[in-house]
């Protein structure tokens, strides 16, 4: 296969005829990325504790069927939200010279489109409840239409905060809202609110975030539809919107079909497994991905530098993701039963299977930010289309062919692995116009560590005496950390001892 050795040039923004600014140097990028990740990480990792605590309480007070009903409503409302977003947020970040008047116009469009979509969702509640034969879904969907409206109104002011790289403010804002709203949800559940306690977080959070965001970025509403300024960003946002539609089905088709053809209780078990698997994934990549697009979009006219910078991110994520997959697989019983209780034991096998995909998902979840930063949303859409076809085929095979949750999990795992390959082939050969050998070399050693850790934990699991779940979880966690750190030190990938020594030296000098 013949490949060009120079990256293809990216056309300038349609309204920007001035010379392109120089790309920032690697030191500046590293400093911005480290600072952004640090603040987002504080909020995210503190959010893990809050989320687990809230979820643990609610899981003991509510039934799997309650979670299944809300899961169906959440999946459907996510689809409706795509049509008020239209890929606007990443386009605002990518286009550096949008005027205040253009932003007001786009903000007005999100309000009117959000209002229209939320009313449509409200009116569709009876059809949704009838399709799933669940009368409770009528009221659930009607309440959630409020979330749909405020989520749309948040698009522009929230995107402006990311565009200005105000990561510290974003992190503190998210943490405060998550903690306070989670507390309200727990109080409501303890007071007998039942399934409606699960609606407090999405509804109240979206309202509070809008108030905070608008205070930071006051925007004016225009009585016009706001279509004129959309033409400025249409070439970028149209493909982003198309990818969002495709990605929605990629991520939610399993839940929609399981709820319809296997029942709400199986969906509750599956959803709990999937969400727990996604929790570390989201709290690893979601502290990096939101930072990557605003920072790496500065490289949109120098794709070789963009590729070099991204490889450094891939290296770090691979060292986290592949070993983590092994740890989650062997700690599945402890995590499920300790956090959610014995009534969720049926979720353990599904969680174990899904955990095997964590390595490729941790790395691949950042690919969208790179396609966006390169101005290559058309390739992002193509990759999303291929992913959707593979995932849909696998999900249908698991549900209608094998008729089991375990089979669905295996099919999803396999499709994620295949999509990992196609996504990075498209990134390197169609977007960067560079060979992808350096990318695979970054994955080799982390993958070997994952296999080594998996083998040792498999043997440890066989000889570990049956004790309290908390004890076995701590034992497996400590063993994993020792192997993880020892491997990194012996292979000289990271000089852990050297860095600890330097930090302790600085501490004692003070």
Number of C-alpha atoms within 10 A of each C-alpha: 2 6 11 11 11 11 19 16 13 14 9 15 18 11 11 12 8 8 7 10 9 10 17 13 10 12 9 12 18 14 11 18 20 14 16 23 24 17 18 25 20 15 21 25 16 14 18 15 12 18 17 15 17 18 19 17 18 22 19 15 14 17 16 20 17 18 21 24 22 22 22 26 20 17 17 17 19 14 16 18 23 20 18 26 23 23 24 24 20 25 24 23 24 26 19 14 12 16 10 11 13 17 20 19 23 25 26 23 27 28 24 21 21 27 20 15 22 26 16 13 23 20 15 15 22 18 13 19 20 13 11 17 11 13 14 15 21 19 14 21 27 19 17 21 25 21 25 26 25 24 24 26 28 23 23 27 23 20 19 19 18 22 22 11 20 14 23 17 14 18 20 16 16 16 18 13 18 21 16 14 19 23 16 17 23 21 13 18 19 14 10 12 14 15 21 16 20 23 17 20 18 16 20 20 19 21 17 14 20 19 12 15 22 16 11 14 13 10 19 14 17 16 10 11 16 21 13 12 18 18 12 17 21 16 16 23 25 18 20 28 21 21 25 22 23 20 19 18 21 21 15 18 18 24 23 17 17 27 21 14 14 16 14 25 18 21 27 26 23 29 24 25 25 18 13 22 24 17 13 19 22 19 19 21 21 19 22 23 18 19 24 26 24 25 23 25 24 19 24 23 22 18 23 18 19 20 23 13 16 17 16 13 15 20 20 14 23 24 22 20 26 28 25 23 27 27 23 24 22 20 21 24 22 20 18 22 18 15 17 20 15 13 14 22 14 17 25 21 18 24 28 24 24 25 27 24 23 26 24 23 26 26 24 21 17 21 21 24 22 25 23 26 26 26 25 21 27 20 21 25 23 17 23 25 19 16 24 23 14 19 25 20 14 23 25 18 16 21 21 14 12 12 15 16 23 20 19 25 28 20 23 24 21 17 21 20 16 15 21 19 12 14 20 18 16 18 24 18 16 15 25 25 18 21 15 16 9 12 18 13 11 17 19 12 19 25 18 13 19 22 16 17 23 22 13 14 22 14 10 15 15 9 9 12 9 10 8 9 15 12 12 18 17 13 13 17 16 12 15 20 14 11 16 20 14 15 18 18 15 11 10 10 13 14 14 15 12 11 11 11 12 11 11 11 11 10 9 7 6 5
